[in-house]
């Protein structure tokens, strides 16, 4: 085995009562979530995870909850696999906060507070516009970009917002513009299929400019450190540096994500041949498979998948 990369899930992967079995069965996971819950000032993390009031449908609750769960799982991995050779970390969108905390570039307390603000600002922007996103399967990326560009030139807000893998990109923007784009992409056979996503807003587009602007002063007040292992930025496809973190996290909110480029960077430069996704759903693991099928892939989201992961990786 070469080195492993830790992957942290992004928004849209959440589901009711996710990982509450780990809260009951693993003392370190419980300790981590309880500590993060004490750092959150605006809501109770455990109530959100139980999702009795459908809070997990809202951006302001989803983002801190998903990052908290990733950090809880990572604490378990560090405890149980202290000698795991780590080549890098990638978080999808909000998962970059979990990645930077894991790499000691950002304190947990500062990271959770910043993420809480980010989620609140993005919730506000989502409520201020009629927008949507659509995943495109097996796209002709150049053709999709051209269709989006022409619609944008007519004054509409639309763009490719996520370059997830060679087989999937996501477009986002004003609802009418996305509908027009889907129709044109279908007519041009520029993708095998278009699937509208159940999200509250068109993330990683200009529609979230207010949230991006509001995050700048918050991030500029935080003291960052040089990452202890490479954390690859969705925005640049290159490793974060201490100096680049605040501005990159500001730009990230309105810039497309390049997850496939992040993974390729680790394969090409950091001897990574194994990925470990810490988060619900397994979406990132599927993207990794589409980038390179030969890579060993693990996905952990609950007690059973964690035990199976430990058993297999220790056997290796």
C-alpha angles and dihedrals in degrees: 000000000000119000130318130230122212115219123199120205125241134216119304095044096090127112136175118286091002112178096353086128088065090049088058098040107036119057094199093051089050092048091051095049092045090052093048090046089057089053093053110088105185107050145007111264095206092052089052092050091050085052095203090150098038091252090145088072090068125082094222090062101031097061101054091039095054092046092048091054092049091051091049092053092045090054088057092049091051090049097047100034105033092157095051107136105233120201099176150320133243126186122188109235106305087019086075088076090058089045094052092046090050090050091051091243092118129029116243092237094051092042095052092046092050092046091049089056092044091053092049094049092047091049088055093050092046090055092049098062141042101237142144145179134225131197116223117208120212092355131188089231097196091051092047091050091051093051091049092046093053092049090048091051088058089061101265124126111240136126145147100280103179129033095191103162141331087274101045138043129163127221123203141177143096110356096242092047092051091049090051091047092051090051092049093044090051093048091048092045086232092149135024092231141356120213122188110224126228096237131134096232147359098273121199093030135104089267087082096053093117092055090048092051093048092051094056098078092042094053092043089061093056124093110228129192133208107274113256090219128020114282109192117216120232088212101052104018087229133100118281116245125202090254096046099049103086098045093042092052089051092050091043093072093063100028129084118259118239103198094157091055091050092054093045090052091057093046092049101039112022106043091246115165100154132057128198115194113203107196147058126301107020094243095136091050089057090051090051090053089053090052096047123355092194094067117104108243132198128179122193126187110139143015096282096048090046093053091047090049093051093048094050099042093047088050089056 
